[in-house]
């Protein structure tokens, strides 16, 4: 499914709609009919993902109720994947509505966390990946973890 857009009704100038349409290169780690997840190009920590709906909605308040379960179920899978794939002790899952929302397309941040990782409150020091190879390594690890998590029976996936 990678590179193939399932939704074409987004805003023409929206950076995330361009990703959905396959017009902008990205490091996709997961996609389904409802959403797409990719590595943030300026992560808080390696493995920081953004999960977006394929359709353009600006904020959480704009999302139709029919998408909420699918998106947050996928956020849960991503949170598990960053722990499994990257050996993270936990995760930080966040949504901004308008304020601090650098792209006006609803997105969920899923960030791997470790004790004493330096992230304090809402001070978010951004960084870049060391190089393309480092980003691809994290992308591959996350994809593998997501595949493992999605192939497990529902009763196992929660543990």
C-alpha positions in Angstrom: 0.0 0.0 0.0 3.0 2.3 0.5 3.1 5.2 -1.9 -0.6 4.7 -2.9 -3.1 7.3 -1.8 -6.4 6.0 -0.6 -7.9 9.5 -0.1 -7.6 12.4 -2.6 -9.9 15.0 -1.1 -7.3 16.8 1.1 -6.2 20.4 0.8 -4.0 21.1 -2.2 -1.4 23.0 -0.2 -1.4 21.0 3.0 2.0 19.3 3.6 0.4 16.2 5.2 -2.2 15.9 2.4 0.8 15.9 0.0 2.3 13.0 1.9 -1.0 11.1 1.7 -1.1 11.7 -2.0 2.5 10.5 -2.4 3.8 13.8 -3.6 6.3 14.3 -0.8 8.9 11.7 0.3 8.5 10.4 3.8 9.5 7.6 6.1 6.2 5.7 6.4 6.1 3.1 9.2 2.4 2.2 9.0 -0.7 2.8 6.8 -4.2 1.6 6.5 -7.5 2.8 5.0 -8.0 5.5 7.7 -4.5 6.7 8.5 -0.8 6.9 7.7 2.1 7.1 10.2 5.6 8.3 9.4 8.8 9.4 11.2 8.9 13.0 12.1 11.8 14.6 10.2 12.8 16.6 13.3 12.1 14.1 16.1 12.3 14.7 19.8 14.0 11.3 19.9 14.6 8.7 17.1 11.4 6.9 16.5 9.1 10.0 17.0 6.2 9.3 14.7 3.3 11.3 13.4 0.0 9.6 12.8 -2.4 11.4 10.5 -5.8 10.7 9.0 -5.8 10.3 5.3 -8.5 12.9 5.0 -7.9 16.5 5.8 -9.2 17.6 9.2 -7.5 20.4 11.0 -8.0 19.5 14.7 -9.3 16.8 17.0 -12.5 18.9 17.2 -13.0 18.5 13.4 -12.6 14.7 13.3 -15.8 12.8 12.6 -16.6 10.3 15.4 -16.3 7.5 12.9 -12.5 8.0 12.6 -11.7 8.5 16.3 -11.6 4.8 17.2 -9.5 3.8 14.2 -7.0 6.6 14.7 -6.5 6.0 18.4 -6.3 2.3 18.0 -3.5 2.9 15.5 -1.9 5.3 18.0 -2.0 2.5 20.6 -0.2 0.1 18.1 2.4 2.8 17.4 3.0 3.4 21.1 3.5 -0.3 21.6 5.8 -0.5 18.5 8.1 2.3 19.7 8.6 0.5 23.0 9.1 -2.9 21.3 11.3 -1.8 18.4 13.4 0.7 20.2 13.6 -0.6 23.7 11.8 2.5 25.0 10.5 2.4 28.6 7.4 4.2 27.6 5.9 6.7 25.2 4.6 10.2 25.0 1.4 10.6 23.0 0.3 14.1 22.2 -2.1 16.2 20.1 -2.0 19.9 19.6 -5.1 21.8 18.4 -4.1 25.0 16.6 -1.6 26.3 19.1 1.8 24.7 18.5 0.3 22.8 15.6 3.0 23.4 12.9 1.0 21.7 10.2 -2.8 22.4 10.2 -3.7 18.8 9.6 -4.7 16.7 12.6 -1.8 14.6 13.8 -0.9 12.5 16.8 2.7 12.5 18.1 4.0 9.2 19.4 7.4 9.6 21.0 9.5 6.9 22.6 10.5 7.8 26.2 13.2 6.7 28.7 13.8 7.7 32.2 16.1 10.7 32.4 15.9 11.3 28.6 16.0 15.0 29.2 12.4 15.8 28.1 10.9 18.2 30.7 7.4 19.4 30.6 6.7 21.0 27.3 10.2 21.9 26.4 10.8 19.9 23.3 14.3 20.1 21.9 14.1 18.9 18.3 16.9 17.2 16.6 17.6 15.6 13.2 18.5 12.0 12.4 22.3 11.5 12.1 21.8 10.5 8.4 19.4 8.8 6.1 20.7 5.4 7.1 19.9 6.1 10.8 16.3 7.1 9.9 15.9 4.0 7.7 17.1 1.8 10.5 14.5 3.2 12.9 11.8 3.0 10.2 12.6 -0.7 9.5 12.5 -1.5 13.3 9.2 0.2 13.7 7.6 -1.5 10.7 8.8 -4.9 11.9 7.3 -4.3 15.4 4.0 -3.1 13.9 3.8 -6.2 11.7 4.4 -8.4 14.8 1.9 -6.5 16.9 -0.8 -6.5 14.2 -0.4 -10.3 13.6 -0.9 -11.2 17.2 -4.4 -12.2 18.5 -6.2 -9.3 20.2 -5.9 -10.9 23.6 -2.1 -11.0 23.3 -1.7 -7.6 21.8 -2.8 -5.9 24.9 -0.1 -7.5 27.1 
